[in-house]
């Protein structure tokens, strides 16, 4: 299992790269989330789950959307879960997935270009 993404309180991990360089450990932790998102199937899965606006989605609803087999979709969901981008809960024979907003916030915060614009305006 991968290490979960660092939280906003951890130093050197979440400040936008345009204002402060990432630490080695912060970059290593964040790279797991970006690696998980680098696959088109996983990116679509994350999008389908996120489109539920905080609600959960059953894996049975996700597998019908793709041409890949159920085990392949389950593997991609496991990668997203191991990266800390989604959480899951098993209920009977089905697994339900939900977005982890803080993890997505951490990834987006580190790339936030608005910080660069604010710095440029202040100079």
N, C-alpha and C positions, 0 to 999 in steps of 0.2 A: 504494500500500500504506500502511495506517495505521501509526502509530508503535505499537510493542508497549506493553503496560501497564507502568507503572513497577514496579520490584521493591521489596521491603520495605526495602532499604537506602537508597533514595532519600528524602531528607528532605522532609517536608511532603506526601507523597503517600499514605501508607498508615496513618498514625495515625488511629484512629477519629475521626470528625467531632465526636463528643461530647466529646473531650478536646483536640483541636487543629484549627483551621481548615485546610482544604486550601489549598495554594498555587495560584496561577493555572495554572501548568504542570502540577501534579499533577491538578487538576480536569479540565483539557483532556485529559490522557492517560487518566484513568479514564473519562471520558465516552464514549470510543470503545467500551469494553467494555459499558457500560450501554446505549448505543445499539444495539449488536449484539444484546443480550438483549431489546430492547423489542419485537421481532416474535414473535408466537406460534409461527410455524413454526421460527424459529431457536431459540427457547427449547425447543421439543420436540426438535429435532435435538440440541441440547446435552445434553438429558436422556437421549436414547437412547444417545448416545456415552458419557456419564458412567455409565450403568447397566452398562456393561461392566467397571466396577471396575478401571480402569487398562489394560484390554486395548483393542485397536483394533477398529474396525468398518469393513467395506467399504461404500463408497457404494452398491453394489448391494443391500445389505441395508436401507439407509435409504430409498431411493427408493420401494420397494414399500409403505412405511408411509403415504405421503402421496398425496393426490389431485392435487397439483401435478405438473407435468411434470419430467422429469429435469434439463433445463437450469435450471429455477427452483430446484430443490433444490441444484444445484451452485452457483448464485449465492448462496444463503443460506449454504452451507458456506464459500464464499469470504469472505463478510462475517465469519463467525466466525473464520476463519483469519487474515484481515487484522487483526482486533481482538486476536489473540494468544490466543484462548480455546481453540482446537484447533490441532493440528499435523497435517500430512498427509504421506503418502509414496505415490508412484505406483509400482505394480508391474504392469508390462505395461499392460493397458488399464483397470485398476481403481485407484482411489485409496482408501487406508485412512486413517481419522481416529482421533485419540486426543486426549483431554482434556489441557490444560496445567494441572495442579493449582495451580501457583504463581499463575497469572493469576486463577483463580477465588478463590484465597485472598486475593489482593490486593483484589478487589472486595468479598468478604464482610467482610474485616477493617475496611475503611473505614466500614462500616455496623453494626459490632458493637455491639448495645445492651447487652451485658453490662458493657461498660466504664462506661456511665452508671450502672448499678446499683451497681457497685463504688465509684464516686466518691461516690454518694449515701450508701452505707453507711459510708464513711470520714469523712463530715462530722459 
